[in-house]
Amino acid sequence: MVKNLNIFSLDGKVAVVTGAARGIGEAISRQLGEMGAHVVMADMLDVVDETARKLGDEGLSTEGERVDVTSSQNVNELAKRVNAKHGRVDIVVANAGIAYESTTEDHSDEDWRRVMSINLDGVFYTARAFGNIMLDQGGGSIIAISSIAGVKAVRPELHIGYDVTKAGVAHFCKVAGVEWAARGVRVNAVGPGYTNTEMLQRVGLEQPEVMARWIDDIPMSRLLEPSEIAQAVAFLASDAASGITGQLLMADAGYSAA
Ligand SMILES: NC(=O)c1ccc[n+]([C@@H]2O[C@H](COP(=O)([O-])OP(=O)(O)OC[C@H]3O[C@@H](n4cnc5c(N)ncnc54)[C@H](O)[C@@H]3O)[C@@H](O)[C@H]2O)c1
């Protein structure tokens, strides 16, 4: 018997990914594009156009867009533009985020506000703006990027503001997922573990003892590839996850289970 794999297809779907210029956002855009979606790649960096063109050269359907997720007006305008151009939005990935390090006792007000505004306000503004479009059209899938730092105190690095935003992102998805469940809009979070991006490669070079500790704590004894985070996002975006909402799916090589 031939199994029905169409449930994994994103053919004809319109997807928006924030923080898409590089790293995990770029990988998510590539994965959604490879599964058939048209992907609007939004970022505050102009280089997002170049990244979108690169994926376009790989044969994917992409476009670059500019957004600052800390501005609700900016996010609302992006949602309006995308909806006006494509007539619908099926998938939104609220991926834009920043990390930094600070002890709790030395944490500045400015760093606290900055991380809240990008990582938490940004997810709320993105989910609200695109969620309204999805509620009007009767369906859609929203995925926000949380972190292992949202479910446990990671070590040895310290970034309590970041950790609180990522716990908030997961809880936002739980509550919004339930609120919109009967209206066809699913809301879920993906929690990446330590992922092989430029930033972590730098840690590996500059602080090999930190990298060694991470690897020791990760049951799979390795970093995740950005594509592995993207695969979890794509699953939640697809009809294969039609019964799943309000959940946090950890893509963390076993880190949070250990
Ligand atoms: N890399 C990891 O190991 C890891 C682990 C857990 C969670 N995460 C999360 O995954 C997401 C992506 O991380 P990454 O490692 O690819 O980071 P990254 O810094 O490589 O990419 C983040 C992207 O977000 C964009 N961005 C930042 N502020 C923005 C704003 N105000 N408006 C619009 N775009 C903005 C940046 O320009 C950048 O392109 C983040 O939410 C991060 O917290 C990463």
The ligand as an SDF file (V2000), in Angstrom:
LIG
                    3D

 44 48  0  0  0  0  0  0  0  0999 V2000
   21.5970   29.0390   17.9800 N   0  0  0  0  0  0  0  0  0  0  0  0
   21.1720   28.3170   19.0320 C   0  0  0  0  0  0  0  0  0  0  0  0
   21.8920   27.4560   19.5640 O   0  0  0  0  0  0  0  0  0  0  0  0
   19.7680   28.5270   19.5650 C   0  0  0  0  0  0  0  0  0  0  0  0
   19.3260   27.7070   20.6050 C   0  0  0  0  0  0  0  0  0  0  0  0
   18.0290   27.8790   21.1080 C   0  0  0  0  0  0  0  0  0  0  0  0
   17.2070   28.8470   20.5550 C   0  0  0  0  0  0  0  0  0  0  0  0
   17.6590   29.6450   19.5620 N   0  0  0  0  0  0  0  0  0  0  0  0
   16.7250   30.6470   19.0250 C   0  0  0  0  0  0  0  0  0  0  0  0
   16.5910   30.4770   17.6270 O   0  0  0  0  0  0  0  0  0  0  0  0
   16.3060   31.7340   17.0090 C   0  0  0  0  0  0  0  0  0  0  0  0
   17.3080   31.9960   15.8940 C   0  0  0  0  0  0  0  0  0  0  0  0
   18.6040   31.9880   16.4510 O   0  0  0  0  0  0  0  0  0  0  0  0
   19.9600   31.9970   15.5760 P   0  0  0  0  0  0  0  0  0  0  0  0
   20.9580   31.2260   16.3470 O   0  0  0  0  0  0  0  0  0  0  0  0
   19.6700   31.6230   14.1660 O   0  0  0  0  0  0  0  0  0  0  0  0
   20.3360   33.5540   15.7200 O   0  0  0  0  0  0  0  0  0  0  0  0
   20.9790   34.5780   14.6820 P   0  0  0  0  0  0  0  0  0  0  0  0
   21.4720   35.7210   15.4800 O   0  0  0  0  0  0  0  0  0  0  0  0
   21.9410   33.8840   13.7680 O   0  0  0  0  0  0  0  0  0  0  0  0
   19.7170   35.0400   13.8170 O   0  0  0  0  0  0  0  0  0  0  0  0
   18.6950   35.8250   14.3760 C   0  0  0  0  0  0  0  0  0  0  0  0
   18.0930   36.6710   13.2650 C   0  0  0  0  0  0  0  0  0  0  0  0
   17.0810   37.4970   13.8830 O   0  0  0  0  0  0  0  0  0  0  0  0
   17.1970   38.8060   13.3580 C   0  0  0  0  0  0  0  0  0  0  0  0
   16.6570   39.7920   14.2880 N   0  0  0  0  0  0  0  0  0  0  0  0
   17.1730   40.1780   15.4860 C   0  0  0  0  0  0  0  0  0  0  0  0
   16.4280   41.1660   16.0130 N   0  0  0  0  0  0  0  0  0  0  0  0
   15.4190   41.4080   15.1340 C   0  0  0  0  0  0  0  0  0  0  0  0
   14.3310   42.3230   15.1070 C   0  0  0  0  0  0  0  0  0  0  0  0
   14.1310   43.2070   16.0980 N   0  0  0  0  0  0  0  0  0  0  0  0
   13.4810   42.2850   14.0590 N   0  0  0  0  0  0  0  0  0  0  0  0
   13.6790   41.4120   13.0510 C   0  0  0  0  0  0  0  0  0  0  0  0
   14.7050   40.5310   12.9960 N   0  0  0  0  0  0  0  0  0  0  0  0
   15.5640   40.5340   14.0310 C   0  0  0  0  0  0  0  0  0  0  0  0
   18.6990   39.0000   13.1510 C   0  0  0  0  0  0  0  0  0  0  0  0
   18.9510   40.0610   12.2250 O   0  0  0  0  0  0  0  0  0  0  0  0
   19.1210   37.6290   12.6360 C   0  0  0  0  0  0  0  0  0  0  0  0
   19.0360   37.5390   11.2190 O   0  0  0  0  0  0  0  0  0  0  0  0
   16.3530   32.7780   18.1410 C   0  0  0  0  0  0  0  0  0  0  0  0
   15.0440   33.0210   18.6120 O   0  0  0  0  0  0  0  0  0  0  0  0
   17.1870   32.0850   19.1940 C   0  0  0  0  0  0  0  0  0  0  0  0
   16.9270   32.5670   20.4960 O   0  0  0  0  0  0  0  0  0  0  0  0
   18.9230   29.5060   19.0530 C   0  0  0  0  0  0  0  0  0  0  0  0
  1  2  1  0
  2  3  2  0
  2  4  1  0
  4  5  1  0
  4 44  2  0
  5  6  2  0
  6  7  1  0
  7  8  2  0
  8  9  1  0
  8 44  1  0
  9 10  1  0
  9 42  1  0
 10 11  1  0
 11 12  1  0
 11 40  1  0
 12 13  1  0
 13 14  1  0
 14 15  2  0
 14 16  1  0
 14 17  1  0
 17 18  1  0
 18 19  2  0
 18 20  1  0
 18 21  1  0
 21 22  1  0
 22 23  1  0
 23 24  1  0
 23 38  1  0
 24 25  1  0
 25 26  1  0
 25 36  1  0
 26 27  1  0
 26 35  1  0
 27 28  2  0
 28 29  1  0
 29 30  1  0
 29 35  2  0
 30 31  1  0
 30 32  2  0
 32 33  1  0
 33 34  2  0
 34 35  1  0
 36 37  1  0
 36 38  1  0
 38 39  1  0
 40 41  1  0
 40 42  1  0
 42 43  1  0
M  CHG  2   8   1  16  -1
M  END
$$$$
